[in-house]
Amino acid sequence: MADVPRVLLLTDPGMARHLPPGHPERPERLDAAIGGVLEGALAAGALLERPAVQAAEPEVLERVHPAAHLAALEEAGRAGTWIDPDTYVGPGSMDAARLAAGATVQAALAAYQGRAAVAFAVVRPPGHHAAARRATGFCLLNNIAVAVMALRAAGVGRIGIVDWDVHHGDGTQELFDADPQLVYASTHQWPLYPGSGLPGERGSDAAEGTMHNLLLPPGAGDEAFVAAWGERLVPTLEDFAPEALLVSAGYDAHRDDPLANLLVTDAGFGAVAEMVGGIARRLGIGGVALTLEGGYDLAAIHGSVAATVTGLLRGLRGPDGAGSA
Ligand SMILES: [Zn+2]
């Protein structure tokens, strides 16, 4: 009989103080995702813990974002500034962004160290469009990149990133494009913002073949989404044999999402999550860390996050229920 799996929920109400006026990336998304983690953990019979979240310290952020860029964002935030037509930084925004990065770091370390089967950072603002010196696409700091660098500082070599947000994570790809020790795998709707992530973008120099971008046409649903991961991206990730697995967990590929045109359901996210859990089980990775990216329909976020948690735990447990979690 396997031990009762442990699920960590990493979130903080300070992340509700990022308040872009009239914006779909709104504070209510946090409660929707929190509800999903609670429901998923309960349904799976897991032990849920909610450790306190610490904001990421400057030296942790500066592994990804130069100090001058962070200072410029702070300054813009004091006045309340639209950095571009989609991306706002206001008085509470940088505190929220530091909490979001900190929660993602905590999730990554807890999962890697086997302290949790699933460690879900329920955060905002999201991160995967942010590059070293560029805040854009609702994103201020690249949360998952900061977590990658925290893992590296802890001695982790090969890292795999799963990005199932409906948008390409252009910031993440740019940050690790020349890193042969990191595989990034993404499905995204095409055409759609930000217009990057073509299959020919495969990584630079010694990292050629580490970036894996699969396009889904408008109208694609569970069948195409699950096949893209099951037949292409999951085998690629597993062949790379990462020591840690991180997920950019966006839910804007859901059929009810107002910002994109895919038709993925809660069950589709659950099926892909189960496959990702299976990678972790077969490779002996302690757990899987996730950070919330996009997703703008509250019920879709709730249901899909719950399906993600139960799916991951199914995958980690394995077909015979014998895997440790
Ligand atoms: Zn997105």
Residues whose N, C-alpha, C, O or C-beta is under 5 A from the ligand:
A	BS01	ZN	D165 V166 H167 G250 D252 G294
